[in-house]
Amino acid sequence: MKPSFNFNLFASVFLVLCVASLVLCEHKRAAKAEACNHPKDVGRGNLALTRWWWDGRSCKEFTYKGQGGNTNNFPSKQLCVQVCKP
């Protein structure tokens, strides 16, 4: 007995997975962009970590204290630009 291949079922499942993937990517992109809208927040604590934040036009260096703050806080300028630059 030869196994049957249901092309319509395969195409439907593939289409659903593609749409779900696009929606998830758009959601992640929007969440990342939202991080860039927060003001600089140095946080609290005793550390002095070099971080980068988006000021609306470019990525700027700041000193993060290690705790708290917000999501506009990137470990490298490259990542800050990648996420925030339009």
NUGUVO-304440 format. One line per field, with one value per atom (N, C-alpha, C, CB): residue number from 1; residue in three letters; x, y, z. Coordinates in Angstrom, 2 decimals. Glycine has a CB too. Layout:
N
pos <- NUM ...
code <- ALA ...
x <- X ...
y <- Y ...
z <- Z ...
This chain:
86
pos <- 1 1 1 1 2 2 2 2 3 3 3 3 4 4 4 4 5 5 5 5 6 6 6 6 7 7 7 7 8 8 8 8 9 9 9 9 10 10 10 10 11 11 11 11 12 12 12 12 13 13 13 13 14 14 14 14 15 15 15 15 16 16 16 16 17 17 17 17 18 18 18 18 19 19 19 19 20 20 20 20 21 21 21 21 22 22 22 22 23 23 23 23 24 24 24 24 25 25 25 25 26 26 26 26 27 27 27 27 28 28 28 28 29 29 29 29 30 30 30 30 31 31 31 31 32 32 32 32 33 33 33 33 34 34 34 34 35 35 35 35 36 36 36 36 37 37 37 37 38 38 38 38 39 39 39 39 40 40 40 40 41 41 41 41 42 42 42 42 43 43 43 43 44 44 44 44 45 45 45 45 46 46 46 46 47 47 47 47 48 48 48 48 49 49 49 49 50 50 50 50 51 51 51 51 52 52 52 52 53 53 53 53 54 54 54 54 55 55 55 55 56 56 56 56 57 57 57 57 58 58 58 58 59 59 59 59 60 60 60 60 61 61 61 61 62 62 62 62 63 63 63 63 64 64 64 64 65 65 65 65 66 66 66 66 67 67 67 67 68 68 68 68 69 69 69 69 70 70 70 70 71 71 71 71 72 72 72 72 73 73 73 73 74 74 74 74 75 75 75 75 76 76 76 76 77 77 77 77 78 78 78 78 79 79 79 79 80 80 80 80 81 81 81 81 82 82 82 82 83 83 83 83 84 84 84 84 85 85 85 85 86 86 86 86
code <- MET MET MET MET LYS LYS LYS LYS PRO PRO PRO PRO SER SER SER SER PHE PHE PHE PHE ASN ASN ASN ASN PHE PHE PHE PHE ASN ASN ASN ASN LEU LEU LEU LEU PHE PHE PHE PHE ALA ALA ALA ALA SER SER SER SER VAL VAL VAL VAL PHE PHE PHE PHE LEU LEU LEU LEU VAL VAL VAL VAL LEU LEU LEU LEU CYS CYS CYS CYS VAL VAL VAL VAL ALA ALA ALA ALA SER SER SER SER LEU LEU LEU LEU VAL VAL VAL VAL LEU LEU LEU LEU CYS CYS CYS CYS GLU GLU GLU GLU HIS HIS HIS HIS LYS LYS LYS LYS ARG ARG ARG ARG ALA ALA ALA ALA ALA ALA ALA ALA LYS LYS LYS LYS ALA ALA ALA ALA GLU GLU GLU GLU ALA ALA ALA ALA CYS CYS CYS CYS ASN ASN ASN ASN HIS HIS HIS HIS PRO PRO PRO PRO LYS LYS LYS LYS ASP ASP ASP ASP VAL VAL VAL VAL GLY GLY GLY GLY ARG ARG ARG ARG GLY GLY GLY GLY ASN ASN ASN ASN LEU LEU LEU LEU ALA ALA ALA ALA LEU LEU LEU LEU THR THR THR THR ARG ARG ARG ARG TRP TRP TRP TRP TRP TRP TRP TRP TRP TRP TRP TRP ASP ASP ASP ASP GLY GLY GLY GLY ARG ARG ARG ARG SER SER SER SER CYS CYS CYS CYS LYS LYS LYS LYS GLU GLU GLU GLU PHE PHE PHE PHE THR THR THR THR TYR TYR TYR TYR LYS LYS LYS LYS GLY GLY GLY GLY GLN GLN GLN GLN GLY GLY GLY GLY GLY GLY GLY GLY ASN ASN ASN ASN THR THR THR THR ASN ASN ASN ASN ASN ASN ASN ASN PHE PHE PHE PHE PRO PRO PRO PRO SER SER SER SER LYS LYS LYS LYS GLN GLN GLN GLN LEU LEU LEU LEU CYS CYS CYS CYS VAL VAL VAL VAL GLN GLN GLN GLN VAL VAL VAL VAL CYS CYS CYS CYS LYS LYS LYS LYS PRO PRO PRO PRO
x <- 0.85 0.00 0.90 -0.96 0.66 1.46 0.89 1.50 1.75 1.23 0.80 2.30 -0.29 -0.78 -0.25 -2.33 -0.02 0.47 -0.64 1.79 -1.08 -2.16 -1.54 -3.12 -1.42 -0.78 -1.55 -0.66 -2.87 -3.67 -3.44 -5.16 -3.35 -3.09 -1.69 -3.22 -0.71 0.66 0.71 1.60 0.09 0.10 -0.58 -0.59 -1.67 -2.39 -1.54 -3.71 -0.92 -0.07 1.12 0.42 1.72 2.85 2.44 3.42 1.30 0.81 0.56 -0.48 -0.05 -0.30 1.01 -1.11 2.00 3.30 3.99 4.20 3.89 4.49 3.84 4.38 2.53 1.81 2.14 0.28 2.15 2.48 3.89 2.33 4.81 6.19 6.28 7.09 5.57 5.56 4.97 4.79 3.89 3.26 4.21 1.93 4.86 5.81 6.98 6.32 7.52 8.63 8.21 9.15 7.03 6.54 6.34 5.22 5.83 5.63 6.98 4.90 7.98 9.31 9.92 10.24 9.76 10.30 9.65 10.09 8.35 7.64 8.10 6.12 8.30 8.76 10.16 8.73 11.03 12.38 12.34 13.24 11.52 11.42 10.87 10.54 9.97 9.40 10.49 8.30 11.46 12.56 13.30 13.53 13.38 14.14 13.44 14.38 12.19 11.42 11.56 9.97 12.15 12.30 13.43 12.58 13.33 14.43 15.63 13.97 16.78 17.96 17.67 19.25 18.02 17.84 19.09 16.54 19.88 21.14 20.93 22.03 19.72 19.42 19.96 19.99 20.13 20.64 21.68 19.47 22.46 23.49 24.86 23.47 25.88 27.25 28.15 27.84 27.61 28.44 28.61 27.83 29.55 29.78 29.99 31.02 28.87 28.90 28.69 27.83 29.52 29.34 28.20 30.65 27.21 26.04 25.72 24.82 24.76 24.33 22.83 24.79 22.35 20.92 20.62 20.44 19.40 18.95 18.28 17.98 18.76 18.21 17.19 19.33 16.78 15.82 16.47 15.10 17.80 18.53 19.75 18.96 20.37 21.58 21.78 22.82 22.72 23.04 24.12 23.50 23.89 24.81 25.29 24.12 26.52 27.10 26.65 28.65 26.44 26.16 26.68 24.63 26.72 27.18 25.97 28.18 25.79 24.67 25.15 24.12 24.33 24.70 24.46 23.95 23.82 23.72 22.37 24.63 21.44 20.11 19.06 20.00 17.87 16.76 16.97 16.56 16.48 16.56 15.41 17.89 15.60 14.57 15.22 13.75 14.44 14.94 15.73 13.79 15.82 16.67 18.08 16.13 18.68 19.94 20.60 19.72 21.59 22.20 23.67 22.05 24.16 25.55 26.57 25.74 26.12 27.05 26.35 27.58 27.15 26.61 26.02 27.71 26.69 26.23 24.81 27.19 24.55 23.22 22.20 23.23 22.58 21.69 21.27 22.38 22.23 21.94 21.08 23.25 21.41 20.67 19.20 21.29 18.93 17.56 16.81 17.55 17.47 16.76 16.81 17.28 17.86 17.98 16.92 19.39 16.14 15.08 15.65 14.18
y <- -1.17 0.00 1.24 0.00 2.12 3.33 4.43 3.79 5.07 6.16 7.33 6.62 7.93 9.06 10.36 9.08 11.31 12.62 13.62 13.01 14.27 15.24 16.62 15.19 17.05 18.34 19.49 18.54 19.45 20.55 20.71 20.31 19.61 19.67 20.24 18.27 19.76 20.26 21.76 19.51 22.21 23.63 24.47 23.84 23.97 24.71 24.85 24.00 23.78 23.82 24.75 22.40 24.66 25.52 26.99 25.15 27.31 28.69 29.20 28.78 28.40 28.80 29.07 27.71 28.22 28.41 29.68 27.20 29.96 31.17 32.43 31.18 32.45 33.61 33.79 33.45 32.71 32.79 33.33 31.41 32.89 33.37 34.86 32.60 35.34 36.77 37.60 37.02 37.12 37.84 37.90 37.16 36.80 36.77 37.72 35.35 37.72 38.62 40.08 38.35 40.41 41.79 42.18 41.95 41.26 41.53 41.79 40.35 40.97 41.15 42.48 39.99 42.83 44.08 45.26 44.19 45.21 46.29 46.40 46.07 45.28 45.30 45.89 43.89 45.54 46.09 47.59 45.41 48.01 49.44 50.20 49.68 49.59 50.24 50.52 49.36 49.63 49.84 51.12 48.65 51.49 52.67 53.97 52.62 53.92 55.13 55.55 54.90 54.72 55.06 56.07 53.79 56.91 57.84 57.08 58.95 57.72 57.11 56.95 57.99 55.78 55.51 54.77 54.67 55.42 54.83 53.72 55.90 53.59 52.54 52.88 51.22 51.83 52.02 50.94 51.96 51.13 50.16 50.80 48.99 49.97 50.46 50.13 49.89 49.51 49.15 50.35 47.96 50.24 51.27 50.54 52.19 50.20 49.43 50.36 48.32 50.23 51.02 50.41 51.06 51.21 50.79 51.86 50.53 51.55 52.45 52.61 51.93 53.82 54.10 54.92 54.85 54.84 55.56 56.85 54.69 57.98 59.28 59.83 60.28 59.03 59.46 59.72 60.70 59.93 60.17 59.27 61.61 58.92 58.09 57.40 58.95 56.47 55.75 56.51 54.30 56.67 57.41 56.50 58.68 56.70 55.93 56.51 55.92 55.62 56.07 55.02 56.31 55.38 54.46 53.94 55.17 52.63 51.94 51.43 50.78 51.61 51.24 49.77 52.10 49.02 47.58 47.00 47.20 47.81 47.29 48.28 47.05 47.73 48.58 49.18 49.69 50.38 51.01 50.59 50.68 50.69 50.27 49.53 51.50 49.25 48.43 49.21 47.74 50.53 51.32 51.29 52.81 50.12 49.85 48.69 49.51 49.00 48.00 47.81 48.40 46.57 46.31 46.80 44.85 47.09 47.58 48.62 46.41 49.49 50.48 49.77 51.49 48.72 47.98 47.44 46.82 46.86 46.32 47.45 45.48 48.54 49.69 50.19 50.83 50.35 50.82 49.80 51.07 48.53 47.47 47.46 46.10 47.66 47.60 48.90 47.26 50.03 51.30 52.18 52.07 52.07 52.97 52.63 52.89 53.64 53.38 53.01 54.59
z <- 0.00 0.00 0.00 1.22 -0.94 -1.09 -0.20 -2.57 0.64 1.47 0.59 2.49 0.95 0.16 0.75 0.12 -0.12 0.28 0.02 -0.48 1.05 0.92 0.76 2.15 -0.50 -0.80 -0.19 -2.30 -0.22 0.33 1.83 0.06 2.53 3.97 4.22 4.61 3.46 3.60 3.33 2.65 2.25 1.89 2.96 0.53 3.51 4.56 5.81 4.90 6.24 7.43 7.18 7.80 6.01 5.67 5.70 4.29 5.14 5.12 6.54 4.28 7.38 8.76 9.49 9.51 9.30 9.95 9.45 9.71 8.16 7.61 8.18 6.09 8.23 8.77 10.25 8.57 11.00 12.43 12.63 13.10 11.80 11.89 11.60 10.92 10.59 10.27 11.40 8.98 11.98 13.09 14.28 13.50 14.59 15.71 15.47 15.94 14.26 13.93 14.06 12.51 13.59 13.69 15.15 12.91 15.95 17.38 18.06 18.07 17.75 18.34 17.89 17.96 16.60 16.09 16.80 14.58 16.99 17.67 19.13 17.61 19.79 21.18 21.28 21.79 20.34 20.34 20.10 19.27 19.14 18.85 20.05 17.62 20.80 21.98 23.01 22.60 23.13 24.07 23.77 24.03 22.53 22.11 22.47 20.62 22.84 23.17 24.62 22.85 25.45 26.87 27.05 27.70 28.08 28.37 28.95 29.35 28.93 29.56 31.05 29.33 31.59 33.01 33.50 33.29 34.33 34.79 35.81 35.39 36.33 37.30 38.68 36.84 39.48 40.84 41.10 41.90 42.12 42.47 42.48 41.50 42.67 42.82 41.64 44.06 40.61 39.46 38.52 38.70 37.64 36.61 35.28 36.96 34.63 33.39 32.20 33.41 31.20 29.98 29.18 29.13 28.91 28.13 27.10 29.05 26.23 25.16 25.20 23.79 24.92 24.87 23.62 26.15 23.12 21.92 22.36 21.07 21.84 22.23 21.24 22.39 20.29 19.27 17.93 19.73 17.95 16.70 16.55 16.63 17.68 17.63 18.98 17.26 18.99 20.23 20.99 19.92 22.27 23.14 24.26 23.72 24.66 25.75 27.10 25.66 28.08 29.44 30.43 29.65 31.68 32.73 33.49 33.69 33.41 34.07 35.42 33.19 36.45 37.82 38.16 38.79 37.27 37.46 37.81 38.48 38.33 38.69 38.23 40.23 37.94 37.55 36.17 38.57 36.01 34.70 33.82 34.02 32.52 31.57 30.40 31.06 29.38 28.27 27.24 27.60 27.37 26.47 27.05 26.31 27.02 27.70 26.96 29.24 26.13 25.26 25.61 23.78 25.58 25.95 24.92 26.16 23.69 22.67 21.79 21.81 21.20 20.27 19.05 19.84 18.60 17.43 17.64 17.12 18.80 19.07 19.19 20.36 19.83 19.95 18.57 20.74 17.68 16.31 15.58 15.53 15.71 15.02 15.42 15.31 16.70 17.20 16.96 18.68 17.16 17.23 15.98 18.35 15.19 14.04 13.00 13.42 12.59 11.60 10.24 11.46
